[in-house]
C-alpha cells in the first residue's frame, strides 16, 4: 500500500475529549495510520495524550500551522479538520477516491483529500463530528453500536453482546487485555464440563452461556482499543474449539450416566471428534480471501462462530432432554464439516484455470 501523508487539525479541547477510553485525537491518529497514512502531522497548540498511538510507535510530528503542500492537489494529502470519530476503512475509501467523507444523511464530515473537486464518499462505519462533550457521547454510542461480527446470530445481537457491553464499557478504562478476556472465556467454558459430567446440566449450560457472553467481549474490546492481533485471532478461534470438545464430550458422559439407554458416550465422542476435524477445515477456509469464498461458503464460515446453539442447549437442559442435544451434536457436526469442505472444494474447482493444451 502506498503511503499518503495526513494532516490532522484538532484543537486541544476537542481532541482531549474521550471516547471509549481513548482521546478523540488518539483515535484519529491510529485510524489514519491504519488507513495507510504516513507521515502524520498534527496541527495544534497543545497535544492531548496519545497513549495508543505511542504504544503502536506511530511516527508523528506536531506543528502550529498547516504544513506546506496541503493545499497543492499535486501532493495527495488526507486532511481532517476537527474532531471526528471515523473508521480506518472509510479513510481508505476517501484516499482511494480522492474524495470527501459524508455521513449517511449526506452531511459533510471534516475529512477529505486535497483534490480540486473531491467527490462525496458515504461512510459505511461509525462516523460522527465531535465538537463538545455531548457530541463525544453520541459518537461513543455510535461506536458501541458499530461493534460486532458478521458471524453474530440472533442471540449474539440481542442478548450476548448487550450483556457483554456493560462489561466492555468498564474494561476499556482498565489495563485488562483482549487476550486476557479470551483466556477467561475459555476457562469458564472448560469449567462447565465437570457440571455436565456430573449431570448438573442446568448449571453447566448457564456457565456455557456466560462463556459466550464473555467471548463476545474480547473482540469488541480489541476493536474499540485498536488492539487486534494475530495471537488474539487464533486464541479466539482455537479457544472455541477447546471449549466445544470439552463440553460435547462431557455432555455425552453426563447423559450416559443419566440415561444408559442412549448411546451418549459414542455420540459425545463423535461430536468432539467432529470439532477436531472441523478445525483444520475452518483454517483451510480462512486461508481463502473473502472475495473468493462465495455467498454460501461465507455464510457457512460465519456459522462456525455462531453461538446460538447455547440457547438451545440451555432450553433442553431445563426440560430434561439433553439426550436430544447429543444426537444433534453427534451427527450434525459431521454434516457441517462435510458441507463446509464440499463448498471449499467446489469453489476451488470453479476458480481453477482451464487448461488449453494443443491437440
Secondary structure, 3 states (H helix, E strand, C coil): CCCEEEEEECCHHHHCCEECCEEHHHHHHHHHHHCCEEEEEEECCCCCCCHHHHHCCCCEEEECCCCCCCCCCCCCEEEEECEEECCHHHHHHHHHHCCEEECCCCCEEEEEECCCCCCEEECCCCCEEECCHHHHHHHHHHHHHHCCCCCCCHHHHHHHHHHHHHHHHHHCCCCCCHHHHHHHHHHHHHHCHHHHHCCCHHHHHHHHHHHHHHHHHHHHHHHHCCCCCHHHHHHHHHHHHHHHHHHHHHHHHHHHHHCCCCCHHHHHHHHHHHHHHHHHHHHHHHCCCHHHCCHHHHHHHHHCCCCCHHHHHHHHHHHCCHHHHHHHHHHHHHHHHHHHHHHHHHHHHHHCCCCCCCC
